[in-house]
Amino acid sequence: MYIHELKGWPRLLWDTDRLAGPLASVRHRQGRLVGRMESMGFSLRQEAILRTLTADVLKTSEIEGEKLEAEQVRSSIARRLGMDIGALKPTDRNVEGVVEMMLDATRRYDGSLTVERLFSWHAALFPTGRSGMTKIKAGTWRDGSAGPMQVVSGPIGKERVHFEAPAASRLEHEMTTFLEWFNRPAGIDEVLKAALSHLWFVTIHPFDDGNGRIARAIADMVLARSESNSQRFYSMSTQIQQERQAYYDILEQTQRDGLDVTPWMEWFLGCLDRSIDGAETILGAVLVRARFWASIRGMPLNDRQTLVLNRLLDGFEGKLTTSKYAKLTKSSQDTALRDIMLLVERGILTRGPGGGRSTSYELAKAHQAEDRSTLEATTPAADNRRRR
């Protein structure tokens, strides 16, 4: 029997004593991270927020097997938050939909979660009414016409069924019960409520598709409440994507182990703790970028050079060549070579070991990312941060 078929559902149980230590630890780290970010300058904090939200949107879709274009996501978020990041790339409707949902969940974290709000999120995720090649019912509960709702992972032909959701005939009652609980005062720590919300919603699986993304948005909404802060500095979706198999394993285990969901709560707290570790990587990258631009302040650069240097700082895939430079900046090969040679002369780029058409370039050693220990030593309050 699945958890939703048990007598007593949805009165879930957990061991408060077992969770007390991990909860206190992760709450402490949440507070320290938010404090550190708030102590940074406005522009650095905005860059950290943009990077975090971009990663969150990319990874919550990647968990479901959908690859979005990073530049489109970044442009969409920057446009909605009023950030100046230069030329904004046109974005597809499906990108806009995911961004719209994630921002609505975290920036309006103190609002009620209603049927209408969930329907609008779902419709935003599927603006064409299709999931891939399959037509689905967007902006309404599933009706069971496609058969039982099974939660699966893995490639087509090798799917693994983790559990089966409640029948469509139960959805009105199940979602009414869930939303009434969600919108009441917590009664428990908000971080624990985030874990329960995620599990409860994904168990019901009320939509034809997009349930995982919406469950993670709901959890992010409650985590924002737990900090009374709409600014996101860590990404649970990024960490879940890295632990995707463990995520599906614990969901499957929880669906079959009775009403005691302590193991799920422990996993969620651990995942949140590790996602805060990931925030340190984002913070480090932001500081590297800030130091880089400070070190070359006053050097004349054109827009093409600025664009390419920012791409290198963001983690350029492969080697930079004149051909890639020309394609990225929509310029000629001659213009690309001239721009690159000026950067080499100024000590910003160095030439790689190859020659001819295979000649590549990279940031000079003085401008490359420093090791993690150096970054940690230069960030506020790093000395006392508990390490993993």
N, C-alpha and C positions, 0 to 999 in steps of 0.2 A: 504494500500500500504506500502511495505517496503521501507526503506530509499534509496536503490539502484534503486528503480523504480520511484523516484520522479524527476520531472523536475528540473534541476540544479545539480543533483548528478554528480560528487563527490565534488562540491563546498560547503564544510561543513562550518558552522557558529558557533561562540561562543562569549560569552560576556567577553571581555577582562577585563572590570572593576571588574566583579565578580570573575575572576580568579587571579587578581593581588595579593591580599593578601595571599591566599593559596600558590601561586607560589613562592612569595618572601620568605615565611616561609620555604617551603620545600627546596628551593635553599640554604638558610642559613644553614639548618641542614645537607644537603649534604656536604657542604664545611667544616663544623665543624667535621663531622664524618671522612671524608677523612684526614683532618689535624691531628686528634687524632690518627688514624691508622698509618699515616706516621711517627708519633713521637715515635711509639713503636719500639722495637728491631726487627731485621730481622726475627728471628725465631718465635716470637709471631705473627708478621704480616702474615707470611706464614701459620701458623696454623689457623689464623682467615680467611684467603682467602680459605684454604682447606675446612674448616667447612661451609663457606658460599656457595661455589660452590657445595659441596656435597648436602646441603639442597636444593639448587636451582634445581639441576637435579632430585632429588627424588620427590620434590613437583610438578614440572611441569608435571611429568609423573603421579603422584597421582591424579592430577586434572582430568585427562582423564581416571581414573580408573585402571591405570597400576602401580603395586607395584614392584619397583626394590630393589635389596639387597644393603643395605647401604655400606657394606664393599667392594663390587665390585665397586660401584660408587667411593668411596674414593680412592681405589687402582688405578682405571683408571685415575682419575684426578691427583693423585700424580705422576703416571708414566709419564703422558704427560707434567707435569710442572717440572719434574726433582726433586721432593721432596723426601727426605729419610724418610720413615715412617716404616722402617723395612720390614718384609716379605709382598710382594704384592700378593693379592688374584687374581687368574685367573678370567677373566671377560667375560660375554656373549657378543655376537655381538650387541644385542639390547642396552645393557648398553654403550658399546663403541660408538654406533651411537649417542645417546643423548648427551654424554659427548663431542664428536667431534663437534657436532653442536653448543652447548653452548659456548665452548671455541673459536671456529672460530668466532662466532658472537661478543664476547666481547674482544678478544685479537686482532682481526683485525677489530676493530670498525670503523677505518677511511677508510676502503676499500669500493668500490661500492657494492651495492646489485644488483645482476644480475639474470637473469633467470637461468643461469648455476649454480650459487651459491645456489639458492633456490632448484634447482633440486638435487644438491649434498647433501644438508641438508636432503631433503625428502628421498633420497635413503639410507642415513646413518641411518635414523630412522627406516626404514623397509628393513633391509638387505636381508630378505627372500622373499620379495614381498608379505608378508601377514600381515594383522592386526588381530591378534588372529587366528581364523580359516578361515577368509575371505581373498581371494586373491584380491589384489588391484594393481593399476598401480603405481609403485614406480618410482620417479624421473621424473614425467611428470604431466601435468595438468589432472584433471578428464575429462572424455569425455561424461558424462551424461548417459552412458549405464545402470547405476544402478538406473536411475530416478532422480528426483529433489534432490538437496543437502539440507537436512534439518539439522539445528543445534539443537541437542537435549541434554538433561541431564536426569539422573535418571536411575534406573535399567531396564533391558529388560522386556517388558510387561507393564511398568509404565513410559515410556519415556514422557518427556515434550518437545514439539517443541517450540523453542524460536524464530526462524525465518527461512526463506528459502533464500538461497543464489542465486546469479544471475545464469542464465542458462549457461551451458558449452559453448554454442556458443559465449558467450560474453567474455570469459576469456582472450583471446589474447589481446583484446582492453583494458579490465579493468586492467590487470596486466601491460601492457605497460604504461598506464596512471599513475598507482601507482608508478612504478619504476622510471619513469621520474621525478615525484614529489619528491620521496624519495632521489634521488641522486643529486638534485639541492641544492644549499645553502639554509639553513633552512628558513630564512626570519622571523622566530618566535623562541622563546626560545626552545632549544633542548628538554627540559622536556615536553613541550606541543607537540612537534613533536613526542616524544615517545608515548604519549597518542593517538594522531591521527593515527600514524602508526599501532598501535595495533588494533584499532577499524576498520580502513580501510581494513587491510589485513583479519581480521577475518570475516568481512562482505562479502568480495569476496569469501572466503573459496575455494581457487583454487585447493586443492588436495582432493583425496578420503578420506584421514585421516591424522592426525598430524597437522591440521591447527592451533589449539590452541597452541601447543608447539612451532610451528614456529612463530606465532604471538608474543608470549612472548619473544622468542629469538630476534626478530626484535626490540621489545621495549627495551630489555636489551642492544642491540647494540647501540641504540640512547642514552640511559642513560649513557653508557660508554663514548660516544662522549660528552655528557653534562658536564662530569667531566674531559675530556681529560685524562682518566685513565682506563687502562684495568683491574686493580685489583678490584675485586668486594668485597664489605664489607657489603652488604645487599642483601636480596633476595626478589624480588617482587613476585616470584612464591610461596614462602612460605606463604606470606601474602594473596595472592589470594586464595590459597588452604584453609586457615583458614576462608576466607570470600566467599567461593565458591558459596553459594546460592545468596548472594548479587551481586556477579560478574555476574552470569547468569541473574539475575533480571535486572541489569542496561543495560546489552547488549540487552536484549529483549525490554526493554523500549526505548532504543535509536533507535532500528530498526523501531519503529512505531511512533516516535514523531516528524518527520520532519527533516530538515537539521540542526537545531540548536542542537549541541551536547554538550552544556555547562554542563548539569548534568553528562554526562560521564566524561568529563574533570575534574570536581570537584571530582568525585569518584576516578578517577585515582590518582590525587594529594593527596587525603586523604589516599589512599592505600599505596602510596609511602612513605608518612609521617609515617604511622604505620609500614612499613617495616624497616624504620630506627630505630624505637623503638626496633624491633626484633634484630637489629644488636647489641644493648646493651646487649642482652642475650648472644649472641655469644661471645662478648668481655669479658663478665663476666666469661663464662666457660673457655676461654683461660687463663685468669688471675688466676683462681682457679687451673688449671692444672700447670701453671708455679710456683705458690707458693707451690703446693704439692711437685713437684720434687725438688724444692730448699730446702724444709724442710727435705727431707730424703737424701740429697746429701751425698755421702760417705758410705751409707749403701749398703752392698753387695746384689745384686739381680740377679737372673738368668733370662734368656730370657722369660721363662714361667711366672714368677712373674711380669715381666715388662709388658707383653702382657695383663695379667688379670687386673692389676692396671689401665692401660690405658682404658680398656673396662669399668671399674667401673667409671672412671672419665668422660667417654663419656655418661653415663647414662645407666647402665646395666639393662636389663629388668628382673624383678623378683628378687629373692634372689640368692646370690652366695652360692653354695654348693660344696662339694668335687666332686660330679658327674658332675656338670656343669663345674667345673674347669678342670677335667680330659678330658671332651669332647672338651672344648675350646682349650686346650694345647696339645691334642692328647697324653696324658700320662696315666699312671695307676692310680687307686684310691689311692694306697699307696704313690705314688709320689705326687699326688695332696694334700693329707692330710699333708704330710711332708712340702711341700711348704707353705701351708696355716698356719701351726703351727709356722713356722719361722716368717711369717708376723705378726701373733698375738703377739709373743714374743717381736717383735720390736716395737709394739704399732702402727702398720700401719693398721691392721684390728682388729675388735672386734667380739666376738662371739655373735650371736643372742640368744634370750630366749629359743628356741626349743632345743631338744636333739635327740640323735640317728641319724637316716637317715635324719631327718628334720632339723638338725643343719645347720644354715646359718651364713654367715659372711658379714660384711659391712665395709666400710672405717671408721676408728676411728673418733670420733666427731671432733677432732682437724684438720682433713684433709677433712671434708665435706665442701660443698659450703657454703660460708658466705651469709648473707642476702643481698638483692639487694642494700640497702642503703650503706652498707659497701663497696661493689664493686664500686658503683658510686663515693664514696668519695675518692677512691684510683686511679681512672682513670684520665688522664690529661684533664683539661678544663671542668670537670664535674660540677663545682660549678655554672656556668652560663648557663648550658644547659636548654633550655625551656622544661618543663615537660608536659606530656599529662595525 
